[in-house]
Amino acid sequence: MHYLGCMKTKPIIIIAITVIVLTVGGYFIFRGKSKPSTSSNEISNFLKAFKAQVIKGNRDSLMSYFADKQASEPINKLITTLINKQRKSDEEDVSFNIELNVEQAEITQINPQLATAVVPVTFSEQHLDTRHSGITFTIQKNEQNKLSIYQADARNFMSDYIAYRNTAWTKKYTDKEIYSPETLKAFLDAGNLFAKYDSVIWFTHLKKQTYFYVVKGKWDYYNLMKDTTKIYKMGLIGPDYKEVIPAEYDLIHNISGTFPDLIEVEKDRKRGFYDLSGKVVIPVEYDQIFPVNDTENLAALRKGDEYFWLKNDFSVSEKAEVKISELFSKLKQPNSFTLTKSPAGDITEFNSREQHGSIYIPPLTLLTLG
């Protein structure tokens, strides 16, 4: 999970890339009737008309091009992005051109009533390099011989739009106007760690000290939370530039994300904890760790079919008989939090001038129970 909010002196608005595929209606199957077929020329003219409405900024007209004409959030988000008009309330105050190159669309006929059109998109601004992207529209012809957009795959487009918008924004202001002194120093210090590590992906500001999340191997952000074999190993570097956690783990969570001043780590589907001095507090050998509200225990630990109690002094009990019903009644419920404040109390920023914002990796307990 991500939350917005970081050590920036100016707000940054980021559009969440949750609109992966916009499914906007069902494909009509006609039985017992002659099926009207589409042609490349028809689709090309349809796309040209769609582009004309984008240029005019006619939101209602654009909505009518979709099979599902209801104002759903995904469709609205795509239309708003394509129109790309500056809003008076938009604090970013940046502008650039988005060009739908429908004349260069690659049209593929799936069947007589259904076709795809890969439409190239160009982002441009006077002081920036041009960037290319694309949207794949799936277009259908219904029984009334009318074309409409059945589906729009805007994954690459939205990702490229966000990156270009962030670049345009950072070009407008100086680093000192955008970032706090702590963040600027962290950028500089992170650069000095590349001699030993392949990537420095995040950094955390904690009690006016900075900790760095480092990676050996090829960093793969998009498969971070997936249950796949990792091609990298992650570690944590302290304010003195020494390893707090060696770079040998699949994932390192936010500091204090589960217990104060402790860091949850994962390796080969096993979990454990380090403290800020680099000491292993809970060995990385447990399948699940359940924080509890209890006078004697901090958490229940599961290893295979066996359970143990983590005591208040961080010692681990002998094998214990733990009733699941009793355990669930004691589970510590996470405090609610907003998308501008970390529940862990610290701020973990992306080490990037293009990928703005902060990141929160929820404790494994939340993912397991969720």
N, C-alpha and C positions, 0 to 999 in steps of 0.2 A: 504494500500500500504506500502511496505517496501523499505527502501533504505539502501545500504551498506555504512559503514564508521562509525567509532566510536573512542573512546578514547584509541585506542590500539597503541602501538609503533611499531608493526609489522603488515603488511597487512594480512587480512584473506580472503580467497576466499571461497565463499559459492555458491553452485549450487542451483539455485532456484528450488523449488519443484513445477514446473508448468507442468511437464510431469506426469499427473495423469494416464491416460490410453492412450497407444500408439495405435491408430487405423491406421493400415498400409495397408489397402486394403479392397476390398469388398468381401463378401462371394459369391462364384459362385453357382448358381442354374442351374442344368442341366435338361433340359426337353427333354423327348423322347429318352433318352439314359440310358443305365445301369450305375448306379452310383458306382464308385469304393469306397470301404469302407476302413476305417483305422483299424489297430489293435494296441493293447498296445505295442506289440513288435516293430512294425514299429516306433511308436512314441518314444519309449525308445531309439532305435538306432538313430533316428533323433536328439534327444537331446544330445546323446553321441557325435555325429559328430559335433554338434553345440559347445559343450564344448571344443572339441579338437581345433577348430578354435579360440575360446577365448584364450586358453592357448598359441597358436602360435601367437596371436595378429594379425590375418589376417582380417583386417577391410573389405576389398572388399568381401572376402568370406563370412563373417558374414552378410553383407548386402544382399547377395543372398538368405539367409534363410527367409527373410521377403517377404510377398506377394507383397508389394509395394516396389520395389527395388530402388526407388529414394532416394537420400540422404537427407531425411527430417531431420529437427533439432531434433525432439524427438527420432528418431531411432539412429541418430549419438550420441546423449547424452547418451543413454542407452549403446550403443556399447563401447563408450569411457570409461564409468564407469566400465563396465565389464572387459575390457582389463586392466584397472587400471595401466597403465605404467606411470612412472615418466617423466614429460616433463622438458626439460632444462629450460624453462621459468617459471616453477612452483616454486613460491617463498615460498610455504609452506614447501617443502622439507621433506615430510613424505611419508612413504610407509607401506603397510600392505597387507595381503593376502585376496583375495576374491575367495571363492570356490563355484562353482555351483555343488551341490550334486544331479546330474541328476539321479543317481542310486536309490535315495530315492523319486523320483518324484511321486506324487499322480495323477494318470491319470484317468479322468472321460470321458466316451463317451457321447457326447450330441446327436449325430445322426451318421449315417454311415460315413459321411464325415467330421465331426467336433468333436473335443475333447479338453478338457482343461487339462493342466499339471501344477500342483503346485510344483515348484522346490524349495527346501530348499537352502538357501544361508548362508554361514558361513564367518564372518569377523574374522580375527585373526592376532595377532602381538605378538612378543616374550614377550613384557613387559605389554601387555594389556589382560584383560579378553576376552574370545571369545564371539562374539555376533551372534545371529541367526536371519535370515530374510527370505524373499522368494519372488519369482516372479511367477505370474500366466500367463502362455502362453496359448493362444487359437490357436490351430493348425488345419489347414484344408487340405484336399486332393482335388486337382483340377482334371479337366477332363483328364489331361495327367498323372494321377496317381502319382503326385508329391506333397510332403508335404511342407507346408510353414507356417510361423507364421502370423496369421491373426490379432492377437491382443496381447498386452503384458501389463498387469496391474503391474506397477512398483512403486506404491505409497509407500508401506511400505519399499520396498528395497531402494528407493532413500532417504527417510527420515532416515532410519537406517544407510545408507552409510555416509550421511552428519554428523550425530551424531558421528559415529565412527571415521571419518576423523578429526573432530574437537578435539575429545578426544586424538587421536594420536598426533595431532599438539601441544596441550597444554602440553602433557607429555614430549615433546622435549625441551621446553623452560621453564624458571622459570617465575613466575608471574610478576616479575619486568621487564622481557624482553618483556612480552606480553602486560601488562596493564600500563596505566598512573597512577601516584600517586592518582589522583582524583578518578579513577575507583576502585583502591584497597581500598581506604578509604570508598567508597560507598558500596562495598561488605561487609565490616566490619560493617558499620552503619546499613545496611539493616538487618543484622543478629540480631541486637538488637531490631528490630521492631516486630519480630515474637511472642513476648509475648502477643501482642495485636491484631495482624492480622494473617490471615491464610497464606497469600502469599505477597511477595514484588516482583512484576513482572518486573518493569522497574525503572530506575532513570534517571533524567535529570540534566545535568550540565548547569547552567545558571548564567553568571556573577560570576564564581568561587564559586557558591553555588549549593548545590545538593538538588533536590526535589525527593520524592519517591512515586511511584504509588503502592498503597496497595490494598489488596483484602480481603474481608470477605466472606467465603463460598468457594466452589470448583471452582477454576479458569479453564476456558474453552477457550483457545486461539483460537482454530479452528472455534468456532462459534461466535467469537468476533463481526464480521460485519454482521452476519445473523440476520434476523428479527425473533428471537426466544426468548422465555422466559428465562431470565438469572438466573442461580443458584448461582450467586455471586453478590456482590456489591463492587464497586471500589471507592477509595478515594485518596487524595493527601496529603502527609506529607511534611512540609517545612524543611528548614535547621536547625531549632531549635527543630525538631522532634515533632512539634505540628501540628494538622490537619489544613490544609488550606481549604480542601474540605472534608466534612465528607464521610465516606465509605457507601454511600447509592445510588450510581449512577450506571447505566448500562455501561457507557463508559465515560472516561475522555480523552480529546484530548491533543495534544501537546500544551505546553505553547506558547502563541503568534501565534498559528496556524492560527487564523482568524483576531484578533486585537492585537496590541502590549500589552504585559503583561497581557492579559486576557486568560482564559482557558474555552473552550467550553465543556459543559457536556450534557449528555443525561439521561433521565429517563422516562420509559413508553412512548417512542416515542416523548417526548417533549424535547426542547432544551433551554438552557440558558447559562449564563456566570458568572464566578467568577473572581475576581482579586487576585493578589498574597498575599493580606492581609487577604483573606478569606471572603471578602464581596461579596454578591450576587449583581452583577451589572445589569444583565438582568434576571428576574425571569424565572425559568425553566418551562415555560408554553406555549411556542411557537412551532408550527409545523415546521416552516421554518424560517431561518434567511438569508437574502440576503445582503451581503456587497455591497455598491454602491459608485460610484464616484460622489459626490455631495457636494456643498459648505455648505449646512445646515444639512445634514443627513449622518450618518454612515452606516445605513442599513435599509432595509424594513423588518418588522416582520409580519409573517402570523400566525393567530390563527383561525383555522377553515376557514370560508369564509371571515373573517375580516382582514384588513391590518392596520399596524401602522408604524410610522417612529421612528427609533432610532436616536435621535438628537446627535449633536457633544458633548454635555455635558452628554451623556448617559441617559438622560431623555427620556420617551416614550410619543409620541404624543397621542392625542385623535384618535379615529377611523378615518382613512383617506381613501379618494377615490384614489386608486392606479390603474392606467391602466397598464396591463401586458406588453403592447408594450413599454410603457415609462420605466417601471421597467427594462426590459431586455436591453434597450439601456444604462442604467446607471450601470448595474452590473459591479462590480469590477472584472476584469479578473485576475486569479492567475498568479504570475510570474512563468516563466519556471524555472526548477531546474534540477540538475543532480542527479544521483543515489549515489553520494558521498557527497552531501551537503543538509542539511535540509532546506526547504523553510521557516521554522519557525525561523531559526537562531540558535536554540539550538540543543543539541545532546541528544537523548533519547535512552539509552542502555538497552538491556536485562540484568536483574539481574541473569546472568548465566555464568558459565565458559564453558559450552558446547554449548549453543545457542548464538554464536557470532553475532555481528552486531548491528544495530540500527533500530528503528521503527519510522515510520511517519504515524499518523492517519490523513487523510485529513479532512478538514472541511466538515460538512454535506452538505454545499452548493454544493461542487464539486460532491459529491455522488448523490445528488438529481438532479442536472442538467446534470450529466454525463450519 
